[in-house]
Structure formats: C-alpha cells, structure tokens
Amino acid sequence: MFRFLFPLLAILLGWAVASGRGRAPAEHAVTSRPIQVAEDGYTSSQACRACHPDQYASWHASYHRTMTQVVSPDTVRADFDNVTVRDVHGRPMTLSVRDGRYRAAFDDPDWDGRGEAAPRIEREVVMITGSHHQQIYWYSTGQQRLLGQLPGAYLIEEQRWIPRRMAVLHPPGDAVFSETGHWNSVCIACHTTHGKPRSSTPLGSEPLASQVVDSTTAEHGIACESCHGPGETHVTSNWNPLRRYGLHLTGRPDPTIVQPARLDPRKSSQVCGQCHGIWEFYDGAAERRANTAGLPFRPGDELADTRFVAQPTSNGGSPTMQALIAEDTGFVRDSFWPDGTVRVSGREYNGLIESPCFVRATDPARTLSCSSCHTLHQTSDDPRTKAEWAVDQLGVRMGTNDACTQCHPSIAANVTRHTNHGERSSGSACYNCHMPYTTYGLLKTIRSHTIGSPSVAETLNAGRPNACNLCHVDKTLRWTSDALGRWYGQPPATLTADQEQVAAMALMALEGDAGQRVIAAEAYRWPPAQQAAGTGWMAPLLAQLLDDSYAAVRFSAGRALGTLPGFERLDYDFVAGPRTRRQHQLQVMRRWDEVRRTRGATPGRAVLLAPDGTLIVDEMLRLIGRRNHRRMLLRE
C-alpha cells in the first residue's frame, strides 16, 4: 500500500507546485528586480522534481541552473563585508551587507556628464549572472525591474575583482559605457527560462528615465522547461499515475512533453542552439513580439523559423545578413574568423552546423549532434561526482577518443597509424587535432566546435592557429607543412621568410592581432604544449605581452608565466598602470636570465634564441614593430 502511496503523493506535490500552490508569495511582492511568474504553460523545475528526482538532482548540480541567481549568502561568491574594491571603472567601489541586503556604492554609470565628476550612488545588489568562472552583479535601479551592472566583475578562481570591461577582449581605447538594462534586454534571452523583457520601448532607443521595464521569467537560470518545453500540460496529464505508468510499460513517448533525445539530431541540437548560437531577430516586429510574449521557439520547432542564425559561409550574402551588417558592422567580424568559423565561446551550435560530421551525414544514427558527446543529465553508470560531470557535462568516456571512434571505428583499430603519434601521447587524442583551442571567451580559450583537420592553409588564409602549432608551439609553419605533407599528402605551403624560420605561435604572440595574441598566450600555458615544446624559452615572449594594450591579453600572459618553472610566485597584476607593468616586464626578463643560466634553455632561431641561449632582441623588436593593431572586440 505504501509503495503505491509514495509515488502518488509525489505526483500530487508536483501538481500542486505546477498549479502555483507551491510558489512562495514573496516572489510576487518583489518590485526591485525581475521575478519568476508561472504563465504560458510554464510551471518551473520544482514541478519536475517529484517524478524525476534523479534528473532534477543532476540539473540542480549543473551550471545551467545557476546562470541567473537572486543574491543571497548561498549565491554570492565575492566578499561584501565592508570591502573597498579599487579595481573597477571609476573611483573605488564599497561593498556592504546591512539588514541582510547586499549593497554597493560606486560612481553613477548613467551620469549625464554635467559637473566635475560622476555622482556617487548606493544601490541594492539583487541578481547575479554566472557561477562557474565569473560573477556579474546587477543592482536595482529603483526604476521598476530595470537592472544596472556593477562596474566590476568578480573572477571566482582568482578570488578578485577586475574592471568589468577587462573581463572581455575589448578595445582599450573605447570609452566605458553604461550597461544599465543589458540584463533585461540581452542576458534574459539565454540566461533564464522563458524570459520576457517587457520594456515599453526597445532599450537604448529612448532615455532610460522615460521607459517602463517589468521583466519576468518563468524561472531564473536555464531550467527543465528550456529544453523540454512548457510542462504544465505534462504535469496535469500525469496526475493520474495509471497514465504515467501505462506509457512507461508500453514504451510510447508522452506527447505532452518534448524529450530532446527522441528528436532527430538536427532538431535536438537546435534545442541547444537556441542559446548556444549567434542569432538575431529577422526584424523589429519580431523583437517587439518577443519583448512581450518571450521568444517563440519551443523545443522541437525549427529554429530558423523564428530567428536568423548567422552562418557567414552559407547566408553571408542574404538580405537579412547584409541588413544586420549595415546596422552593425561588427556583427560577423567580431564573432567569426574570416573563413566563417565561429571564434567566440558559448556559440558552439554555430561550430557544430559547419562541421563535416554534421553537414555531410546522411544516416541520422551517425549524424553528429550536441548529444553525441554531451548529456544534460548525469547517467547512473557515470563514476564521476556531480561536480566533475558538471564542468562540461560530457557523457561517460566522451572526454576520450571514444567520442570520435563511436562513429569512426576503423580509426579506433589503429589510432597511431592515423595520428602518427604515440598511442598515449597528446597527439593521439582526437580532440587535440580536430577540436583545437581556437575559440575564446571568459578569459580563456576553449575547443572549437567546428570539427576539422589541421592545415597550414587555415592559418595562412584565416589567421587561425592550426592544431599542430598549438601543441608544437616551438615549431614553424614550414615544419607543420612538411609533416602534413608526409603524413596526409597536403600540398606544400608558400610561406614568407619569417613563416619559414620563426615559430608560428611566436609570430602570433609578437605580430598578431589581439585575438591571436591571447590565443598564443593561452597556448603557452597548455600542459601538452609545454610538454611537447619545453618551457625554458617561453618567458621572453610572454613578458612582452605583460604590457599589451589589451587587458585580456595581459591577463592570459601573466597567468601563463605563472605556470613556468621559476615563475610560480610571479608578482604581476594585469590591471596595474603602464609604468608598473613595464617594471614587471624587466623583473621577468632578469628572472628569466637567472633561470636560463641555472637550468638552461634550448637555443633556436625559431624561438628567437641565439646559439648561446640569449634572446635575439633585434629580431623580437622587428616583429613587434609589425604588430597588427587593428581594433578587436570578441563578442562573448
């Protein structure tokens, strides 16, 4: 009897939550920030918990859930206990907690410019974006549910604040601008479930003081209904346990809910692509409809029916794309490499749909999709902890070659014959060659999700580092061209004298644009690259990036230097002023000379070291003099 009552009580509890009876009334009383509202068939993840406890538990452990959070002692990672933060835009920010409310005092980012300086304001901090790498804090503006952004971002691993604009690769000469309303108009689309901006006019089109903003979500964070669709009908239909268990016994899918695993590979990937993609509204009318009713896409729909998904290789010449570029010249340039490969993090869907394993597949069972490698719920056979699984949400053994050999069994039979590397070397890991670290965001590189094969041509034509030189960071493009010619019959590349003689990543670190320089700095701290190329020669190349004009480049260079033997306690702050940074450069070079004399450094012109192991200074200065200073903004 009790065995029957427990599931019945669980279902009744879920139904009560879905019906609004389990919602805390305090949420509706909040007026200072966006609130969660059960409407349009959305019921919240709490309604799923009773019948799907395992799936709920793994989702609850994921970073999807915590992409948007209400400020509380459990969600705030920074110290607010009467702290003064100097590393922000403007004068120092002071943080405090009074009567259980988190508060910040700072320069008004919406100052109209009248007077000698921006006035100081104090606001209650009410919401957070991010919980894995960074936390961005939002404050109540006092104008309905409109949110403003604190002038600093908090880096979780480093346990420090930095000026907000330094958290992205952003042109140093651009003036700091207000991001008031950015959460309501932009973040809400992908960092919540069924978000509705509900602004009286498009934010930014009218003075903020004249706008009415009443933003709501079905749930803060990316929750169950983001992937499965509105759940109210599903919950109420399964109030009768006989229906639920009848479906289970027959194996029939439940038509009242979307199960992405049952969709074809393209449709299931579009469920992820609704957030992990670069898209735009087709027109202003679509934007206003979404402003009021939320984005119309539901899991199982065709994504392109209601939004324009940018693919420069296939729709770059379309009227929609041309109109978007005319309105915003950086729409494509700031998110894609010149050959159309996506280069910013969080947009993996754009990479997937350009991959041969997706484009050329004819058998649905062998078509690459997001779920080929990732799983949104940890499976029962996964030996990892939930925290370990949550980092990338990869399936069991999908961090190994099994991810690729599940569709390429002939390679699995003899991996070394395909890779020409030792069986256990990093060069025989499929990911390293076919998904190299050429995408950037959150102050780090991540793997490209456009699966391809390494070639010198991609470096010459698109400026994108190839996988060979991202690992063999001490080798030239000539070395790579010769190796790929011997092993895979690729034609020899036509190279300049510098490309023949200087390591490819050294060239990018010295003369590349800011996007290339930051990837070079990140490559130098990658353990497989350090193992393959050694580290004794890296410090001078990283030292010259410590005074880079782009803060993100300086951050990566300093972090990479800290991984080198002898530099573990490096005294360097990428936020410091130019004079201090140059002093740090000199200290690093003196320290490198000491380390070199003690431990040695393999000489070689490719890494700009003379036969006696000293730095070829004139050569380095010549290459720095050719640096590409074009304006770079990578839109994460």
C-alpha positions in Angstrom: 0.0 0.0 0.0 2.7 2.5 1.0 4.7 1.6 -2.1 1.8 2.9 -4.1 1.1 6.0 -1.9 4.6 7.4 -2.1 4.7 7.9 -5.9 1.1 9.2 -5.7 1.9 11.7 -3.1 5.0 12.8 -5.1 2.8 13.4 -8.1 0.2 15.3 -6.1 3.0 17.5 -4.7 4.3 18.2 -8.2 0.8 19.0 -9.4 0.4 21.5 -6.5 3.6 23.2 -7.4 2.7 23.4 -11.1 -0.7 24.9 -10.2 1.0 27.7 -8.4 0.2 26.4 -5.0 3.8 25.7 -4.2 5.1 29.1 -5.1 6.3 31.4 -2.4 4.1 34.5 -2.5 7.1 36.7 -1.6 8.3 36.5 -5.1 5.3 38.3 -6.4 5.8 41.0 -3.8 9.2 41.9 -5.1 9.3 45.1 -7.1 13.1 45.9 -7.3 14.1 43.2 -9.8 12.7 40.7 -12.4 10.5 38.0 -10.9 9.5 34.4 -11.7 6.0 34.0 -13.0 4.2 30.8 -13.8 2.4 31.5 -17.1 2.1 30.4 -20.7 2.1 26.7 -19.6 5.4 27.0 -17.7 5.5 25.5 -14.2 9.1 25.6 -13.0 11.6 22.8 -12.3 10.0 22.2 -8.9 7.1 20.5 -10.7 9.5 18.0 -12.2 11.3 17.1 -9.1 8.7 14.8 -7.6 8.5 12.4 -10.5 12.1 12.8 -11.9 14.3 13.1 -8.8 17.5 11.8 -10.4 17.2 14.2 -13.4 16.3 17.0 -11.1 19.4 16.3 -9.0 21.8 16.4 -11.9 20.3 19.5 -13.3 20.4 21.1 -9.9 24.2 20.3 -9.8 24.8 21.9 -13.2 25.9 25.4 -14.1 22.9 25.8 -16.3 20.8 26.2 -13.2 22.9 28.9 -11.7 23.4 31.1 -14.7 21.0 33.6 -13.1 20.5 33.7 -9.4 19.0 36.0 -6.8 21.5 37.5 -4.5 21.8 35.6 -1.2 24.5 34.3 1.2 24.4 31.0 -0.8 24.9 32.5 -4.2 27.3 35.4 -3.7 30.9 34.3 -4.2 32.6 37.7 -3.5 33.2 39.2 -0.1 30.7 42.1 0.6 31.7 42.5 4.3 32.6 46.2 4.3 35.1 45.8 1.4 36.6 48.5 -0.7 37.3 47.5 -4.3 39.7 49.6 -6.3 39.9 47.5 -9.5 36.7 48.9 -11.0 35.8 51.6 -13.5 35.8 55.0 -11.8 36.5 55.6 -8.1 36.7 52.6 -5.7 33.5 50.7 -5.0 32.5 49.9 -1.5 30.5 46.8 -0.6 28.5 46.1 2.5 25.7 44.0 3.9 23.0 45.7 6.0 19.9 44.1 7.4 20.6 41.1 5.1 20.7 43.2 2.0 23.8 43.4 -0.2 24.7 47.0 -1.1 27.3 48.7 -3.3 28.4 52.4 -3.6 30.1 53.5 -6.8 30.2 56.1 -9.5 26.9 56.5 -11.3 27.4 54.8 -14.8 24.5 56.7 -16.2 25.9 60.1 -15.3 24.9 62.8 -17.8 28.3 64.4 -17.8 27.3 67.6 -16.0 29.5 68.6 -13.2 33.1 67.8 -12.4 32.7 64.1 -11.7 30.1 61.3 -11.7 28.0 61.4 -8.5 28.2 58.6 -6.1 25.2 56.3 -5.7 24.4 53.4 -3.4 22.2 50.6 -4.7 21.0 47.2 -3.5 22.6 44.3 -5.4 19.8 41.9 -6.3 20.9 39.5 -9.0 23.9 37.6 -10.3 24.9 36.2 -13.7 27.4 33.4 -13.7 28.6 30.9 -11.1 31.5 29.0 -12.7 34.2 31.4 -13.9 32.9 34.9 -13.2 30.1 36.6 -11.4 28.5 39.7 -12.8 26.4 41.6 -10.2 23.2 43.5 -11.0 21.7 46.2 -8.9 18.2 47.6 -8.6 18.0 51.0 -10.3 14.8 51.9 -8.5 13.0 52.1 -11.8 10.6 49.2 -11.8 12.5 46.0 -12.7 15.3 47.7 -14.6 18.8 46.4 -13.6 22.1 48.1 -13.6 25.5 46.5 -13.6 28.3 47.0 -11.0 31.5 48.5 -12.5 33.5 45.4 -11.5 33.4 41.7 -12.4 34.4 39.0 -9.9 36.7 36.2 -11.0 35.9 33.1 -9.0 39.1 31.1 -9.3 41.3 34.2 -8.8 39.1 35.5 -6.0 39.4 39.0 -7.1 37.5 41.9 -8.7 38.5 43.4 -12.0 37.1 46.3 -14.0 34.0 45.0 -15.9 35.2 45.8 -19.4 38.5 44.0 -18.7 36.7 40.7 -18.4 36.3 40.6 -22.2 38.7 41.2 -25.1 37.6 44.7 -25.7 39.4 47.7 -27.5 41.3 49.6 -24.8 40.6 53.0 -26.4 36.9 52.7 -26.2 35.1 54.7 -23.5 33.4 52.8 -20.7 29.7 52.7 -21.3 26.7 52.0 -19.2 25.2 48.5 -19.3 22.0 49.5 -17.5 19.2 47.5 -18.9 21.6 45.0 -20.6 20.3 42.1 -18.4 16.7 43.0 -19.2 17.3 43.2 -22.9 20.1 40.7 -23.7 21.0 38.3 -20.8 17.4 37.4 -20.2 17.1 35.6 -23.5 19.6 32.8 -22.7 20.4 33.0 -19.0 16.8 32.4 -17.9 13.8 30.2 -18.9 11.1 31.9 -20.9 12.3 35.5 -20.2 10.2 38.5 -21.2 12.0 41.9 -21.2 8.6 43.7 -21.1 10.2 47.2 -21.8 7.9 49.9 -23.1 10.3 50.6 -26.0 13.5 48.8 -27.2 16.1 49.5 -24.5 18.5 52.1 -25.8 16.1 53.7 -28.2 14.7 56.1 -25.6 16.1 57.8 -22.4 16.1 55.3 -19.6 14.1 57.6 -17.4 11.2 57.5 -19.8 11.0 53.7 -20.1 8.8 51.3 -18.2 10.5 47.9 -17.6 8.6 45.0 -16.0 10.8 42.0 -16.9 9.7 38.5 -15.8 10.9 34.9 -16.3 9.3 31.5 -15.9 12.5 30.6 -14.0 15.8 32.3 -13.3 18.6 30.2 -14.8 18.3 27.5 -17.6 15.8 25.1 -16.2 14.0 21.9 -17.3 11.5 23.7 -19.5 14.2 25.4 -21.5 15.0 22.0 -23.1 11.7 20.1 -22.7 9.2 22.9 -23.3 6.4 24.2 -21.1 5.5 21.5 -18.6 2.0 22.3 -17.2 0.1 20.0 -19.6 2.6 17.2 -18.9 2.2 17.6 -15.1 -1.6 17.8 -15.1 -1.9 14.9 -17.6 0.1 12.7 -15.5 -1.7 13.5 -12.3 -3.3 10.1 -12.8 -0.5 7.6 -12.1 -2.1 5.0 -14.2 -1.5 7.1 -17.3 2.1 7.6 -16.5 2.9 4.0 -15.8 0.8 2.9 -18.8 3.1 5.0 -21.0 6.1 3.6 -19.3 5.0 0.0 -19.8 4.2 0.4 -23.5 7.3 2.5 -24.2 5.3 5.1 -26.0 6.6 8.7 -25.9 4.5 11.1 -23.9 3.1 13.7 -26.4 2.6 16.3 -23.6 6.4 17.0 -23.2 9.4 17.2 -25.5 12.2 14.7 -25.0 15.2 16.1 -26.9 16.7 12.6 -27.1 13.8 11.5 -29.3 14.2 14.3 -31.8 16.3 13.9 -34.9 19.9 15.0 -34.5 19.3 18.4 -36.1 16.2 19.2 -34.1 17.8 18.1 -30.9 20.9 20.3 -31.5 18.6 23.2 -32.1 17.4 22.9 -28.6 21.0 23.8 -27.5 21.3 26.2 -30.4 18.6 28.5 -29.1 21.1 29.8 -26.6 24.5 28.4 -27.8 24.2 30.2 -31.2 24.8 33.6 -32.9 21.4 34.8 -34.0 19.3 37.9 -34.4 15.7 38.8 -34.9 14.5 38.9 -38.5 13.0 42.4 -38.0 11.9 44.9 -35.3 8.4 43.5 -35.2 9.8 40.1 -34.1 11.8 41.7 -31.4 8.8 43.5 -30.0 6.7 40.3 -30.0 9.4 38.6 -28.0 9.6 41.5 -25.7 6.0 41.0 -24.7 5.5 37.3 -25.1 9.0 35.8 -24.8 11.0 34.1 -27.6 8.6 31.9 -29.6 11.0 28.9 -30.1 9.9 25.8 -28.4 12.0 22.5 -28.3 11.1 20.5 -31.4 10.5 23.6 -33.5 12.6 24.6 -36.5 15.0 27.3 -35.0 15.4 29.2 -38.3 11.6 29.8 -38.5 11.7 32.4 -35.8 15.2 33.7 -35.7 18.1 34.3 -38.1 21.0 32.0 -37.3 24.3 33.5 -38.7 26.3 31.3 -41.0 28.7 33.5 -43.0 29.6 30.6 -45.2 26.0 30.0 -46.4 23.9 33.0 -45.6 26.5 35.7 -45.5 25.1 37.3 -48.7 21.4 37.1 -47.7 19.4 40.3 -47.4 19.0 39.7 -43.7 22.7 39.3 -43.1 23.5 42.4 -45.2 20.9 44.4 -43.3 22.4 43.3 -40.0 26.0 44.2 -41.1 24.8 47.6 -42.4 23.3 48.3 -39.0 26.2 46.8 -37.1 29.5 46.4 -39.0 30.9 44.1 -36.3 28.1 41.6 -36.3 30.2 39.0 -38.2 33.7 40.3 -37.8 33.6 40.2 -34.0 32.3 36.7 -33.7 33.8 34.7 -36.6 37.2 34.0 -38.2 37.5 35.3 -41.7 36.6 31.8 -43.1 33.3 31.8 -41.2 34.4 29.6 -38.3 33.0 30.8 -35.0 35.6 32.2 -32.7 33.8 33.2 -29.5 32.7 31.0 -26.6 29.2 30.0 -25.8 28.3 29.7 -29.5 29.1 26.1 -30.1 26.0 25.4 -32.2 27.4 27.6 -35.0 30.5 25.5 -34.9 28.6 22.2 -35.0 26.5 23.1 -38.0 29.6 23.9 -40.0 31.3 20.5 -39.2 31.5 17.8 -41.9 30.2 15.2 -39.4 27.0 17.3 -39.3 26.8 18.7 -42.8 27.6 15.6 -44.8 25.9 13.0 -42.6 23.1 11.0 -44.3 22.4 8.5 -41.6 20.6 10.1 -38.6 22.2 7.4 -36.3 25.6 8.7 -37.4 24.9 12.4 -37.5 26.9 14.5 -35.1 24.8 16.4 -32.6 25.3 18.1 -29.3 24.1 14.9 -27.5 26.7 12.8 -29.3 29.1 13.9 -26.6 27.2 15.9 -24.0 24.5 14.8 -21.7 22.2 17.2 -19.8 21.6 14.6 -17.1 24.3 12.5 -15.5 23.7 8.8 -16.1 23.6 6.1 -13.5 26.8 4.4 -14.9 28.9 7.6 -14.5 31.5 7.1 -11.8 32.3 10.8 -11.6 31.0 13.1 -8.9 28.3 15.5 -9.9 30.8 18.4 -9.6 33.2 16.6 -12.0 30.4 15.9 -14.5 29.1 19.4 -14.3 32.3 21.1 -15.7 31.5 20.2 -19.3 28.5 17.8 -19.0 30.2 15.2 -21.1 28.8 11.7 -21.2 30.8 8.7 -19.8 34.1 8.5 -21.7 33.1 11.3 -24.0 36.3 13.1 -22.9 38.3 10.4 -24.5 38.8 9.2 -28.1 35.5 7.2 -27.7 33.7 10.4 -28.5 35.0 10.1 -32.1 35.6 6.4 -32.6 32.0 5.7 -31.8 31.4 6.8 -35.4 34.9 6.1 -36.8 35.6 2.5 -35.7 38.3 2.0 -38.4 40.5 4.6 -36.7 40.0 3.0 -33.3 41.5 -0.2 -34.6 44.9 1.5 -35.1 44.9 5.1 -33.8 48.7 5.6 -34.2 48.5 4.8 -37.9 46.1 7.7 -38.3 47.7 10.1 -35.9 51.5 9.4 -36.5 51.9 10.0 -32.8 52.5 7.6 -29.9 49.4 5.9 -28.6 49.4 7.6 -25.3 50.7 11.0 -26.5 48.5 14.1 -26.6 49.0 14.0 -30.4 46.8 10.8 -30.5 43.9 12.5 -28.7 41.3 13.2 -31.3 40.1 16.4 -29.6 43.6 18.0 -29.8 43.8 17.7 -33.6 40.2 18.1 -34.6 38.8 20.5 -32.0 41.8 22.7 -31.1 41.7 25.7 -28.7 40.8 28.4 -31.2 37.6 29.8 -29.6 37.9 32.5 -26.9 35.8 33.7 -24.1 35.6 34.1 -20.3 39.3 35.0 -20.3 40.4 31.6 -21.7 40.4 29.5 -24.8 38.0 26.6 -25.4 37.9 23.9 -28.0 36.5 24.8 -31.4 33.2 23.0 -32.1 33.8 23.2 -35.9 35.4 19.8 -36.3 38.0 19.8 -38.9 41.5 18.6 -39.8 44.6 20.7 -39.2 46.2 22.5 -42.1 48.6 25.3 -42.7 46.1 26.9 -45.0 43.7 27.7 -42.2 46.5 29.8 -40.6 47.5 31.5 -43.8 44.0 32.2 -45.1 42.0 32.8 -41.9 44.7 33.7 -39.4 43.5 30.9 -37.1 46.2 28.8 -35.4 46.3 25.2 -36.6 46.2 22.3 -34.2 49.8 21.2 -34.9 51.3 24.6 -34.0 49.0 25.0 -30.9 50.8 21.9 -29.5 54.2 22.3 -31.0 54.4 25.9 -30.1 58.1 26.0 -30.8 57.8 24.9 -34.5 57.4 26.9 -37.7 54.7 26.7 -40.3 57.3 25.1 -42.6 57.8 22.3 -40.1 54.0 21.8 -40.0 53.6 21.9 -43.7 56.3 19.3 -44.2 54.8 17.0 -41.6 51.2 17.2 -43.0 52.6 16.7 -46.5 54.4 13.5 -45.5 51.6 12.1 -43.5 48.4 13.2 -45.3 49.6 14.4 -48.7 48.7 18.0 -48.1 50.4 20.3 -50.7 53.4 22.3 -49.6 52.6 25.8 -48.4 54.0 29.0 -49.9 55.5 30.9 -46.9 57.3 34.1 -46.2 60.8 34.1 -44.8 59.5 34.7 -41.2 57.0 31.9 -41.5 59.8 29.6 -42.7 62.1 30.5 -39.8 60.1 31.7 -36.8 57.7 29.5 -34.7 54.1 30.1 -35.8 52.9 30.9 -32.3 55.8 33.2 -31.6 54.8 35.1 -34.7 51.2 35.4 -33.4 52.4 36.5 -30.0 54.6 39.2 -31.5 53.0 40.5 -34.6 49.4 39.1 -34.5 46.2 40.9 -33.7 44.9 40.9 -30.1 42.7 37.8 -30.8 45.7 35.9 -32.0 48.0 37.2 -29.2 45.6 36.0 -26.5 45.4 32.5 -28.1 49.2 32.4 -28.2 49.4 33.3 -24.5 46.9 30.6 -23.6 48.7 28.0 -25.8 51.9 28.6 -23.8 50.2 27.5 -20.5 48.6 24.4 -22.0 50.3 21.4 -20.4 50.5 19.3 -23.6 52.2 22.2 -25.4 54.7 22.7 -22.5 55.4 19.0 -22.6 56.0 18.9 -26.3 58.0 22.1 -26.7 59.6 22.7 -23.3 59.2 25.9 -21.3 62.7 27.4 -20.9 62.3 29.7 -23.9 58.8 31.0 -23.3 59.3 33.7 -20.7 60.6 36.5 -23.0 57.7 36.0 -25.5 55.2 36.2 -22.6 57.0 39.1 -21.0 56.4 41.4 -23.9 52.7 40.7 -23.6 52.6 41.9 -20.0 52.3 45.5 -21.2 49.9 44.7 -24.1 47.3 47.4 -24.7 44.5 44.8 -24.3 43.8 43.8 -20.7 42.6 40.3 -21.6 46.0 39.6 -23.4 47.9 40.8 -20.3 45.7 38.6 -18.1 46.4 35.4 -20.1 50.2 36.3 -20.4 50.5 36.7 -16.7 48.6 33.5 -15.9 50.8 31.6 -18.4 54.0 32.9 -16.9 52.9 31.7 -13.5 52.9 28.1 -14.8 56.6 28.2 -15.8 59.3 26.8 -13.6 60.8 29.6 -11.6 57.9 32.0 -12.1 55.3 30.3 -9.8 55.3 33.3 -7.5 55.2 35.9 -10.2 54.4 39.4 -8.8 52.3 40.8 -11.6 48.9 42.5 -11.8 47.4 43.0 -15.3 45.2 45.8 -14.0 48.2 47.9 -12.9 49.2 51.0 -14.8 51.7 51.1 -17.7 54.7 52.1 -15.5 54.2 49.2 -13.1 53.7 46.8 -15.9 56.9 47.7 -17.5 58.8 47.3 -14.3 57.3 43.8 -14.1 58.5 43.1 -17.6 62.1 44.0 -16.6 61.8 41.8 -13.5 60.6 38.9 -15.6 63.5 39.2 -18.0 66.0 39.4 -15.2 64.4 36.4 -13.6 64.4 34.5 -16.9 68.1 35.2 -17.4 68.8 33.7 -14.0 66.6 30.7 -14.7 68.2 30.2 -18.1 71.7 30.3 -16.7 70.8 27.8 -14.0 68.5 25.4 -15.9 69.4 26.1 -19.5 67.2 26.8 -22.5 67.3 25.0 -25.8 68.6 27.6 -28.3 67.0 28.0 -31.7 66.2 30.8 -34.0 62.5 29.6 -34.3 62.0 30.8 -30.7 64.4 33.7 -31.0 67.2 32.4 -29.0 70.8 32.7 -30.2 73.3 29.7 -30.1 74.5 30.9 -26.7 70.9 30.8 -25.4 70.5 34.6 -25.2 67.5 36.4 -26.7 67.7 37.8 -30.2 66.4 41.2 -29.2 66.6 42.9 -32.6 64.6 40.2 -34.1 61.9 40.4 -31.4 61.7 44.2 -31.7 61.4 43.9 -35.5 58.5 41.5 -35.3 56.7 43.6 -32.6 57.1 46.6 -34.9 55.0 44.7 -37.4 52.2 44.1 -34.9 48.6 44.2 -36.2 46.9 46.9 -34.2 43.5 46.6 -35.8 40.6 47.1 -33.4 39.5 43.8 -31.9 36.2 43.1 -30.0 35.2 39.5 -29.4 31.5 39.3 -28.6 31.2 36.5 -26.0 
